[in-house]
Amino acid sequence: MASYFAAPRHARIVLAFFVFAMVAGARAEDAPEPPEQQPAATPSGQKSGAPGGRGGATPTSAAAAEQHRLPPDSRTKHTLALPGRSLDFTAIAGSIRLFNEKGEPQADIAYTAYQLDGADTRTRPVTFLFNGGPGAASAYLQFGDAGPWRLSINDTPISSASPDLQPNAETWLDFTDLVFIDPVGTGYSRFVATGEDVRKRFFSVDGDVNSIAVTIRRWLEKSDRLLSPKFVAGESYGGIRGPKIVRNLQVEQGVGVKGLILVSPVLDFREFSGSSLLKYVWSLPTMAAVARETKGPVTRADMADVERYARGDFLSDLVKGEADAEATTRLADKVAELTGIDQAVSRRLAGRFDVAEFRREFDRQNGKVRGRYDASVSGFDPNPDSSSYHFDDPSGEPLVALLSSAAVDLMTRKLNWRPDGSYHLLNGGVGKAWDFGRGLNPPESISQLRQILALDPKLKLLVAHGLFDLATPYFGSKILLDQLPAYASPERVKLVVYAGGHMFYSRDAARQAFRAEAEAMMK
């Protein structure tokens, strides 16, 4: 996504219009229905794949697909020694093959499952976890947060550091079995059918949702876990996937879900780009939090005044537009005060900071840029004198090497599962090929959230965000959740915000608090 944010503002608006110009649906069967439109560019607001890559390409022939078939499932026994307890569990690294309506193989979906030994599977919860992108594998949630082993990631990750997996004291395995799913084109998941048609089917909003929902159902059948309490957890673009997958499970797969957990989610692309004014409202509290964090620790409670201003006078002055010079100057000066950015710069931009503009201007005098995933993290601007944007994310890119190496080492050494081919943590080829739909409505999952909450009055929703996340600002979710009807009561729908970024769980306090929230939901 660096190229998107590096473009001038007018170019980003044009790109966003074409990205959001189409929305499509797909038939809910074991194979997704092919979308009618050509793949669109990846919109802003979600974890995106690394540049390039053809890991999502289909094989050239059936023989080639069979030659590179994923190996049989591997089951290994482990004991995890943790503070005050010891966990005996079985790890399964394997895959599930998906077929179309003709019974023809389409894709092998890789997963990693962890099941506590000796537990009653009829009452033992099982949680299915996936990341976003599109094009991201589940290693972020597995090795950063919930899995039995964790990769220690500090606030300023270094890509050349040794990826040393250690027992995770905050693993969720105490209270739920875990199944980490890598959608096709990510991790070791791959196509087994040839041709572009199958690629187009899976690389679409609804085709992707259907493939993951079918994978969940098939895993439950394969593992004899249909009676277990079931939970779904998704990160980033998982905010689009998650509600749609639960809806698909409810009405298409015949699988009930007790709870949905969304980590740093994007729920609605309509306000992230283009001419929408709400994108400025959503991001202002995060920008102000970054400024305040430079002076000391900050919590969500400390941002109450900025939240009131953002949805009050700030929005009111935005709506008046630049045609009202007094309102524009008032707005620009207040934004400069809240963010610490030079007043002249704020006035030049009319107080309307795109994420990339804020990231560069915040500490430009020192030749540094701020992270997109975690704006409390800074790094050097490789081209500080350039008039345009040419920088990556110091809070995100360094994680690629660390997590990729950790995932391959775990699979091959600890879990004894050795697929051929490359492991894809972030596959840019998937993002480039993705079909975000047709029509004038960009992808959103609020509609499905309403449906799943209305359909099952006992289903619960937990939404967690990082205070310094500029990729999916927490205040955007706050505003959207506030629009839900009364049946989405506080007892059922909860928003939590932690000091941290998109991967807030990299911080010990946030990871511990989030684990407690997940456990409370499941118990």
FIRONU-732972 format. One record per residue (C-alpha): residue number from 1; x, y, z; residue in three letters. Coordinates in steps of 0.02 Angstrom, whole numbers, plus 50000, padded with zeros to 5 digits. Layout:
<atoms>
ATOM     n       u       v       w   res
ATOM   NUM       X       Y       Z   ALA
...
</atoms>
This chain:
<atoms>
ATOM     n       u       v       w   res
ATOM     1   50000   50000   50000   MET
ATOM     2   50150   50116   50004   ALA
ATOM     3   50119   50164   49821   SER
ATOM     4   49939   50212   49859   TYR
ATOM     5   49987   50325   50003   PHE
ATOM     6   50134   50396   49907   ALA
ATOM     7   50019   50466   49772   ALA
ATOM     8   49959   50646   49776   PRO
ATOM     9   49792   50676   49860   ARG
ATOM    10   49696   50699   49696   HIS
ATOM    11   49768   50538   49628   ALA
ATOM    12   49718   50442   49783   ARG
ATOM    13   49540   50507   49767   ILE
ATOM    14   49530   50449   49586   VAL
ATOM    15   49604   50278   49632   LEU
ATOM    16   49484   50259   49778   ALA
ATOM    17   49334   50295   49666   PHE
ATOM    18   49381   50157   49546   PHE
ATOM    19   49421   50038   49689   VAL
ATOM    20   49251   50065   49767   PHE
ATOM    21   49155   50065   49604   ALA
ATOM    22   49100   49882   49608   MET
ATOM    23   49025   49758   49731   VAL
ATOM    24   48978   49579   49688   ALA
ATOM    25   48898   49429   49769   GLY
ATOM    26   48936   49244   49754   ALA
ATOM    27   48833   49087   49774   ARG
ATOM    28   48865   49001   49940   ALA
ATOM    29   48924   48828   49888   GLU
ATOM    30   49083   48730   49917   ASP
ATOM    31   49162   48831   49776   ALA
ATOM    32   49137   49020   49759   PRO
ATOM    33   49043   49087   49608   GLU
ATOM    34   49155   49179   49484   PRO
ATOM    35   49138   49369   49499   PRO
ATOM    36   49085   49461   49342   GLU
ATOM    37   49213   49601   49350   GLN
ATOM    38   49401   49606   49329   GLN
ATOM    39   49506   49618   49488   PRO
ATOM    40   49514   49791   49564   ALA
ATOM    41   49654   49879   49656   ALA
ATOM    42   49670   49858   49843   THR
ATOM    43   49583   49997   49941   PRO
ATOM    44   49659   50083   50090   SER
ATOM    45   49625   50038   50270   GLY
ATOM    46   49679   49857   50282   GLN
ATOM    47   49835   49754   50302   LYS
ATOM    48   49898   49734   50124   SER
ATOM    49   50013   49610   50041   GLY
ATOM    50   50195   49646   50005   ALA
ATOM    51   50234   49708   49830   PRO
ATOM    52   50241   49582   49689   GLY
ATOM    53   50228   49395   49705   GLY
ATOM    54   50132   49262   49610   ARG
ATOM    55   50100   49146   49756   GLY
ATOM    56   49916   49154   49714   GLY
ATOM    57   49938   49090   49537   ALA
ATOM    58   49856   48930   49481   THR
ATOM    59   49963   48781   49428   PRO
ATOM    60   50003   48759   49244   THR
ATOM    61   49931   48583   49236   SER
ATOM    62   49844   48450   49340   ALA
ATOM    63   50007   48353   49346   ALA
ATOM    64   50098   48504   49416   ALA
ATOM    65   49963   48526   49548   ALA
ATOM    66   49975   48345   49602   GLU
ATOM    67   50165   48353   49606   GLN
ATOM    68   50157   48501   49727   HIS
ATOM    69   50014   48437   49832   ARG
ATOM    70   50024   48478   50016   LEU
ATOM    71   50088   48334   50124   PRO
ATOM    72   49974   48231   50237   PRO
ATOM    73   49923   48306   50403   ASP
ATOM    74   50053   48296   50540   SER
ATOM    75   50001   48267   50721   ARG
ATOM    76   50127   48301   50859   THR
ATOM    77   50116   48303   51049   LYS
ATOM    78   50182   48448   51151   HIS
ATOM    79   50193   48508   51331   THR
ATOM    80   50198   48694   51361   LEU
ATOM    81   50277   48750   51526   ALA
ATOM    82   50201   48916   51576   LEU
ATOM    83   50200   49019   51737   PRO
ATOM    84   50091   48925   51862   GLY
ATOM    85   50031   48792   51741   ARG
ATOM    86   50077   48663   51610   SER
ATOM    87   49976   48627   51453   LEU
ATOM    88   49977   48460   51363   ASP
ATOM    89   49911   48478   51187   PHE
ATOM    90   49908   48405   51012   THR
ATOM    91   49960   48510   50863   ALA
ATOM    92   49895   48469   50689   ILE
ATOM    93   49974   48549   50538   ALA
ATOM    94   49878   48504   50382   GLY
ATOM    95   49758   48556   50248   SER
ATOM    96   49579   48540   50187   ILE
ATOM    97   49542   48517   50002   ARG
ATOM    98   49398   48617   49930   LEU
ATOM    99   49296   48559   49780   PHE
ATOM   100   49175   48642   49661   ASN
ATOM   101   48996   48587   49631   GLU
ATOM   102   49058   48457   49505   LYS
ATOM   103   49170   48376   49634   GLY
ATOM   104   49328   48442   49552   GLU
ATOM   105   49471   48494   49669   PRO
ATOM   106   49499   48681   49678   GLN
ATOM   107   49617   48727   49820   ALA
ATOM   108   49708   48659   49972   ASP
ATOM   109   49683   48770   50124   ILE
ATOM   110   49821   48751   50253   ALA
ATOM   111   49784   48764   50438   TYR
ATOM   112   49870   48742   50605   THR
ATOM   113   49764   48676   50748   ALA
ATOM   114   49802   48661   50933   TYR
ATOM   115   49691   48552   51043   GLN
ATOM   116   49709   48530   51231   LEU
ATOM   117   49730   48348   51278   ASP
ATOM   118   49599   48264   51387   GLY
ATOM   119   49464   48397   51365   ALA
ATOM   120   49280   48359   51332   ASP
ATOM   121   49260   48417   51152   THR
ATOM   122   49071   48434   51171   ARG
ATOM   123   49094   48579   51293   THR
ATOM   124   49269   48637   51245   ARG
ATOM   125   49263   48794   51136   PRO
ATOM   126   49356   48800   50971   VAL
ATOM   127   49407   48965   50892   THR
ATOM   128   49447   48992   50707   PHE
ATOM   129   49569   49133   50675   LEU
ATOM   130   49625   49221   50516   PHE
ATOM   131   49709   49383   50468   ASN
ATOM   132   49668   49501   50327   GLY
ATOM   133   49754   49583   50182   GLY
ATOM   134   49683   49517   50070   PRO
ATOM   135   49842   49416   50056   GLY
ATOM   136   49896   49399   50238   ALA
ATOM   137   49927   49233   50325   ALA
ATOM   138   49870   49199   50503   SER
ATOM   139   50046   49208   50578   ALA
ATOM   140   50012   49380   50652   TYR
ATOM   141   49878   49315   50769   LEU
ATOM   142   49963   49148   50797   GLN
ATOM   143   50137   49210   50843   PHE
ATOM   144   50091   49382   50905   GLY
ATOM   145   49942   49344   51015   ASP
ATOM   146   49845   49182   51041   ALA
ATOM   147   49953   49034   50991   GLY
ATOM   148   50052   48923   51111   PRO
ATOM   149   50216   49000   51053   TRP
ATOM   150   50248   49185   51034   ARG
ATOM   151   50374   49290   50941   LEU
ATOM   152   50431   49433   51050   SER
ATOM   153   50399   49591   50949   ILE
ATOM   154   50448   49754   51029   ASN
ATOM   155   50388   49928   50983   ASP
ATOM   156   50524   49950   50851   THR
ATOM   157   50542   49782   50760   PRO
ATOM   158   50705   49746   50669   ILE
ATOM   159   50694   49632   50518   SER
ATOM   160   50869   49559   50543   SER
ATOM   161   50833   49504   50722   ALA
ATOM   162   50829   49317   50762   SER
ATOM   163   50647   49253   50762   PRO
ATOM   164   50653   49157   50925   ASP
ATOM   165   50485   49077   50969   LEU
ATOM   166   50453   49061   51156   GLN
ATOM   167   50310   48987   51259   PRO
ATOM   168   50166   49110   51260   ASN
ATOM   169   50103   49144   51436   ALA
ATOM   170   49950   49231   51360   GLU
ATOM   171   49899   49090   51244   THR
ATOM   172   49713   49062   51228   TRP
ATOM   173   49738   48875   51233   LEU
ATOM   174   49690   48874   51418   ASP
ATOM   175   49508   48909   51374   PHE
ATOM   176   49486   48866   51189   THR
ATOM   177   49559   48755   51056   ASP
ATOM   178   49634   48854   50912   LEU
ATOM   179   49628   48835   50723   VAL
ATOM   180   49730   48960   50621   PHE
ATOM   181   49674   48968   50439   ILE
ATOM   182   49776   49032   50291   ASP
ATOM   183   49664   49078   50143   PRO
ATOM   184   49722   49019   49972   VAL
ATOM   185   49876   49112   49913   GLY
ATOM   186   49938   49142   50092   THR
ATOM   187   50047   49034   50202   GLY
ATOM   188   50062   48867   50113   TYR
ATOM   189   49883   48867   50046   SER
ATOM   190   49876   48845   49858   ARG
ATOM   191   49767   48812   49707   PHE
ATOM   192   49756   48637   49637   VAL
ATOM   193   49645   48681   49488   ALA
ATOM   194   49715   48761   49332   THR
ATOM   195   49657   48917   49242   GLY
ATOM   196   49610   49094   49289   GLU
ATOM   197   49426   49057   49325   ASP
ATOM   198   49462   48972   49490   VAL
ATOM   199   49580   49111   49540   ARG
ATOM   200   49445   49240   49507   LYS
ATOM   201   49319   49140   49608   ARG
ATOM   202   49425   49136   49765   PHE
ATOM   203   49502   49309   49750   PHE
ATOM   204   49339   49401   49778   SER
ATOM   205   49247   49465   49932   VAL
ATOM   206   49110   49335   49934   ASP
ATOM   207   49212   49194   49856   GLY
ATOM   208   49342   49215   49992   ASP
ATOM   209   49210   49215   50128   VAL
ATOM   210   49129   49059   50060   ASN
ATOM   211   49294   48965   50047   SER
ATOM   212   49340   49003   50228   ILE
ATOM   213   49166   48960   50292   ALA
ATOM   214   49172   48793   50200   VAL
ATOM   215   49345   48761   50271   THR
ATOM   216   49278   48790   50447   ILE
ATOM   217   49132   48672   50418   ARG
ATOM   218   49243   48540   50341   ARG
ATOM   219   49367   48551   50487   TRP
ATOM   220   49225   48530   50612   LEU
ATOM   221   49164   48377   50519   GLU
ATOM   222   49338   48306   50498   LYS
ATOM   223   49381   48332   50682   SER
ATOM   224   49212   48278   50752   ASP
ATOM   225   49186   48449   50832   ARG
ATOM   226   49015   48501   50769   LEU
ATOM   227   48947   48500   50947   LEU
ATOM   228   49085   48612   51016   SER
ATOM   229   49050   48796   51056   PRO
ATOM   230   49120   48892   50907   LYS
ATOM   231   49202   49064   50896   PHE
ATOM   232   49274   49162   50751   VAL
ATOM   233   49415   49290   50761   ALA
ATOM   234   49480   49399   50619   GLY
ATOM   235   49605   49541   50607   GLU
ATOM   236   49611   49695   50493   SER
ATOM   237   49523   49647   50330   TYR
ATOM   238   49458   49509   50442   GLY
ATOM   239   49333   49642   50494   GLY
ATOM   240   49253   49623   50322   ILE
ATOM   241   49277   49434   50321   ARG
ATOM   242   49222   49397   50499   GLY
ATOM   243   49038   49452   50500   PRO
ATOM   244   49013   49384   50325   LYS
ATOM   245   49088   49216   50373   ILE
ATOM   246   48979   49202   50527   VAL
ATOM   247   48827   49244   50421   ARG
ATOM   248   48878   49112   50293   ASN
ATOM   249   48904   48983   50430   LEU
ATOM   250   48734   49022   50505   GLN
ATOM   251   48627   49013   50349   VAL
ATOM   252   48729   48916   50219   GLU
ATOM   253   48839   48793   50313   GLN
ATOM   254   48720   48753   50456   GLY
ATOM   255   48848   48798   50589   VAL
ATOM   256   48805   48908   50738   GLY
ATOM   257   48933   49029   50810   VAL
ATOM   258   48931   49090   50989   LYS
ATOM   259   49046   49239   50971   GLY
ATOM   260   49142   49348   50848   LEU
ATOM   261   49306   49435   50893   ILE
ATOM   262   49372   49571   50778   LEU
ATOM   263   49550   49634   50798   VAL
ATOM   264   49590   49807   50727   SER
ATOM   265   49452   49782   50599   PRO
ATOM   266   49398   49880   50447   VAL
ATOM   267   49209   49868   50445   LEU
ATOM   268   49163   49988   50305   ASP
ATOM   269   49272   50052   50163   PHE
ATOM   270   49153   50194   50119   ARG
ATOM   271   49235   50319   50236   GLU
ATOM   272   49418   50277   50208   PHE
ATOM   273   49451   50368   50046   SER
ATOM   274   49378   50478   49912   GLY
ATOM   275   49283   50635   49959   SER
ATOM   276   49211   50570   50123   SER
ATOM   277   49234   50690   50268   LEU
ATOM   278   49214   50554   50399   LEU
ATOM   279   49388   50486   50364   LYS
ATOM   280   49456   50643   50448   TYR
ATOM   281   49338   50620   50595   VAL
ATOM   282   49390   50439   50616   TRP
ATOM   283   49577   50473   50617   SER
ATOM   284   49587   50635   50719   LEU
ATOM   285   49581   50553   50893   PRO
ATOM   286   49721   50434   50843   THR
ATOM   287   49828   50577   50777   MET
ATOM   288   49801   50674   50938   ALA
ATOM   289   49841   50519   51040   ALA
ATOM   290   50008   50502   50949   VAL
ATOM   291   50050   50682   50993   ALA
ATOM   292   50004   50658   51176   ARG
ATOM   293   50099   50495   51187   GLU
ATOM   294   50262   50588   51155   THR
ATOM   295   50236   50672   51324   LYS
ATOM   296   50185   50519   51423   GLY
ATOM   297   50072   50365   51429   PRO
ATOM   298   49900   50388   51351   VAL
ATOM   299   49740   50289   51370   THR
ATOM   300   49574   50293   51279   ARG
ATOM   301   49498   50386   51426   ALA
ATOM   302   49624   50527   51399   ASP
ATOM   303   49553   50555   51225   MET
ATOM   304   49374   50594   51279   ALA
ATOM   305   49392   50779   51240   ASP
ATOM   306   49459   50745   51066   VAL
ATOM   307   49321   50620   51029   GLU
ATOM   308   49190   50749   51080   ARG
ATOM   309   49272   50880   50969   TYR
ATOM   310   49291   50759   50823   ALA
ATOM   311   49107   50715   50814   ARG
ATOM   312   49051   50890   50865   GLY
ATOM   313   49131   51055   50815   ASP
ATOM   314   49261   50973   50703   PHE
ATOM   315   49130   50883   50599   LEU
ATOM   316   49022   51039   50595   SER
ATOM   317   49164   51145   50526   ASP
ATOM   318   49210   51009   50401   LEU
ATOM   319   49034   51009   50333   VAL
ATOM   320   49039   51197   50309   LYS
ATOM   321   49183   51169   50190   GLY
ATOM   322   49326   51277   50134   GLU
ATOM   323   49200   51401   50065   ALA
ATOM   324   49183   51458   50247   ASP
ATOM   325   49354   51534   50278   ALA
ATOM   326   49321   51567   50462   GLU
ATOM   327   49269   51387   50496   ALA
ATOM   328   49417   51320   50397   THR
ATOM   329   49544   51426   50492   THR
ATOM   330   49464   51380   50658   ARG
ATOM   331   49470   51196   50614   LEU
ATOM   332   49649   51202   50549   ALA
ATOM   333   49713   51291   50703   ASP
ATOM   334   49628   51168   50820   LYS
ATOM   335   49700   51020   50726   VAL
ATOM   336   49873   51099   50737   ALA
ATOM   337   49849   51120   50924   GLU
ATOM   338   49794   50939   50948   LEU
ATOM   339   49928   50859   50838   THR
ATOM   340   50075   50976   50867   GLY
ATOM   341   50098   50998   50680   ILE
ATOM   342   50150   51171   50622   ASP
ATOM   343   50001   51288   50607   GLN
ATOM   344   50055   51348   50435   ALA
ATOM   345   50055   51169   50370   VAL
ATOM   346   49886   51135   50447   SER
ATOM   347   49813   51291   50369   ARG
ATOM   348   49887   51245   50200   ARG
ATOM   349   49797   51077   50211   LEU
ATOM   350   49639   51157   50283   ALA
ATOM   351   49657   51045   50437   GLY
ATOM   352   49621   50893   50330   ARG
ATOM   353   49765   50773   50355   PHE
ATOM   354   49770   50613   50255   ASP
ATOM   355   49859   50473   50346   VAL
ATOM   356   50017   50485   50239   ALA
ATOM   357   50024   50673   50261   GLU
ATOM   358   50013   50659   50449   PHE
ATOM   359   50143   50521   50456   ARG
ATOM   360   50268   50630   50364   ARG
ATOM   361   50229   50800   50436   GLU
ATOM   362   50222   50748   50618   PHE
ATOM   363   50411   50736   50639   ASP
ATOM   364   50472   50803   50473   ARG
ATOM   365   50592   50925   50554   GLN
ATOM   366   50695   50777   50614   ASN
ATOM   367   50686   50684   50448   GLY
ATOM   368   50576   50547   50520   LYS
ATOM   369   50409   50469   50474   VAL
ATOM   370   50281   50383   50584   ARG
ATOM   371   50211   50208   50564   GLY
ATOM   372   50043   50173   50484   ARG
ATOM   373   50007   50018   50587   TYR
ATOM   374   50076   50101   50743   ASP
ATOM   375   50101   50288   50731   ALA
ATOM   376   50192   50291   50898   SER
ATOM   377   50336   50206   50805   VAL
ATOM   378   50453   50316   50703   SER
ATOM   379   50586   50281   50573   GLY
ATOM   380   50697   50378   50455   PHE
ATOM   381   50622   50452   50298   ASP
ATOM   382   50731   50379   50159   PRO
ATOM   383   50699   50534   50053   ASN
ATOM   384   50673   50678   50176   PRO
ATOM   385   50698   50813   50045   ASP
ATOM   386   50577   50740   49918   SER
ATOM   387   50419   50835   49878   SER
ATOM   388   50322   50671   49866   SER
ATOM   389   50304   50520   49979   TYR
ATOM   390   50430   50378   49962   HIS
ATOM   391   50431   50285   50127   PHE
ATOM   392   50375   50119   50198   ASP
ATOM   393   50301   50080   50368   ASP
ATOM   394   50431   50064   50508   PRO
ATOM   395   50299   49979   50616   SER
ATOM   396   50248   49849   50486   GLY
ATOM   397   50376   49800   50353   GLU
ATOM   398   50510   49736   50476   PRO
ATOM   399   50387   49605   50539   LEU
ATOM   400   50381   49514   50371   VAL
ATOM   401   50552   49431   50387   ALA
ATOM   402   50528   49391   50572   LEU
ATOM   403   50357   49311   50557   LEU
ATOM   404   50395   49219   50395   SER
ATOM   405   50551   49137   50466   SER
ATOM   406   50462   49093   50628   ALA
ATOM   407   50317   49012   50535   ALA
ATOM   408   50427   48905   50423   VAL
ATOM   409   50536   48852   50570   ASP
ATOM   410   50384   48802   50674   LEU
ATOM   411   50304   48702   50535   MET
ATOM   412   50458   48606   50485   THR
ATOM   413   50548   48584   50651   ARG
ATOM   414   50415   48578   50788   LYS
ATOM   415   50263   48517   50692   LEU
ATOM   416   50355   48405   50567   ASN
ATOM   417   50255   48467   50417   TRP
ATOM   418   50362   48506   50265   ARG
ATOM   419   50269   48573   50113   PRO
ATOM   420   50368   48617   49959   ASP
ATOM   421   50360   48790   49885   GLY
ATOM   422   50369   48958   49972   SER
ATOM   423   50277   49017   50126   TYR
ATOM   424   50185   49181   50096   HIS
ATOM   425   50157   49292   50247   LEU
ATOM   426   50101   49440   50141   LEU
ATOM   427   50064   49399   49960   ASN
ATOM   428   50052   49554   49853   GLY
ATOM   429   49991   49449   49706   GLY
ATOM   430   49830   49413   49800   VAL
ATOM   431   49796   49597   49834   GLY
ATOM   432   49829   49644   49654   LYS
ATOM   433   49711   49509   49589   ALA
ATOM   434   49572   49542   49716   TRP
ATOM   435   49398   49581   49652   ASP
ATOM   436   49314   49697   49776   PHE
ATOM   437   49147   49686   49687   GLY
ATOM   438   49036   49783   49571   ARG
ATOM   439   48914   49926   49589   GLY
ATOM   440   48926   50089   49684   LEU
ATOM   441   48938   50013   49858   ASN
ATOM   442   49112   49974   49924   PRO
ATOM   443   49137   49821   50036   PRO
ATOM   444   49064   49834   50211   GLU
ATOM   445   49013   49709   50344   SER
ATOM   446   48898   49814   50453   ILE
ATOM   447   48750   49740   50360   SER
ATOM   448   48804   49565   50409   GLN
ATOM   449   48840   49619   50587   LEU
ATOM   450   48661   49677   50602   ARG
ATOM   451   48598   49514   50529   GLN
ATOM   452   48700   49395   50637   ILE
ATOM   453   48662   49491   50797   LEU
ATOM   454   48477   49497   50756   ALA
ATOM   455   48469   49313   50705   LEU
ATOM   456   48549   49247   50864   ASP
ATOM   457   48509   49350   51021   PRO
ATOM   458   48646   49260   51117   LYS
ATOM   459   48788   49291   50995   LEU
ATOM   460   48920   49411   51064   LYS
ATOM   461   49039   49531   50978   LEU
ATOM   462   49207   49592   51043   LEU
ATOM   463   49298   49728   50944   VAL
ATOM   464   49476   49773   50994   ALA
ATOM   465   49584   49915   50930   HIS
ATOM   466   49751   49999   50959   GLY
ATOM   467   49751   50182   51007   LEU
ATOM   468   49892   50226   50886   PHE
ATOM   469   49829   50129   50733   ASP
ATOM   470   49811   50239   50579   LEU
ATOM   471   49771   50093   50463   ALA
ATOM   472   49604   50058   50547   THR
ATOM   473   49572   50197   50674   PRO
ATOM   474   49474   50143   50829   TYR
ATOM   475   49357   50293   50822   PHE
ATOM   476   49289   50233   50655   GLY
ATOM   477   49230   50071   50735   SER
ATOM   478   49160   50169   50883   LYS
ATOM   479   49052   50276   50768   ILE
ATOM   480   48991   50126   50667   LEU
ATOM   481   48950   50021   50820   LEU
ATOM   482   48853   50166   50894   ASP
ATOM   483   48735   50154   50744   GLN
ATOM   484   48680   49976   50786   LEU
ATOM   485   48500   49953   50850   PRO
ATOM   486   48456   49925   51032   ALA
ATOM   487   48469   49735   51018   TYR
ATOM   488   48658   49760   51004   ALA
ATOM   489   48663   49800   51190   SER
ATOM   490   48825   49833   51287   PRO
ATOM   491   48808   49658   51361   GLU
ATOM   492   48826   49586   51185   ARG
ATOM   493   48935   49712   51092   VAL
ATOM   494   49095   49778   51170   LYS
ATOM   495   49233   49893   51105   LEU
ATOM   496   49402   49892   51192   VAL
ATOM   497   49549   50005   51149   VAL
ATOM   498   49727   49976   51207   TYR
ATOM   499   49887   50077   51200   ALA
ATOM   500   49967   50006   51045   GLY
ATOM   501   49948   49997   50858   GLY
ATOM   502   49866   49883   50731   HIS
ATOM   503   49953   49736   50814   MET
ATOM   504   49924   49804   50988   PHE
ATOM   505   49953   49631   51059   TYR
ATOM   506   50140   49655   51033   SER
ATOM   507   50134   49753   51196   ARG
ATOM   508   50126   49647   51353   ASP
ATOM   509   49991   49745   51445   ALA
ATOM   510   49876   49751   51294   ALA
ATOM   511   49899   49567   51255   ARG
ATOM   512   49861   49517   51434   GLN
ATOM   513   49705   49626   51443   ALA
ATOM   514   49642   49566   51275   PHE
ATOM   515   49664   49385   51326   ARG
ATOM   516   49558   49417   51480   ALA
ATOM   517   49419   49492   51371   GLU
ATOM   518   49421   49342   51254   ALA
ATOM   519   49416   49220   51399   GLU
ATOM   520   49270   49313   51479   ALA
ATOM   521   49172   49303   51317   MET
ATOM   522   49199   49116   51300   MET
ATOM   523   49162   49073   51480   LYS
</atoms>
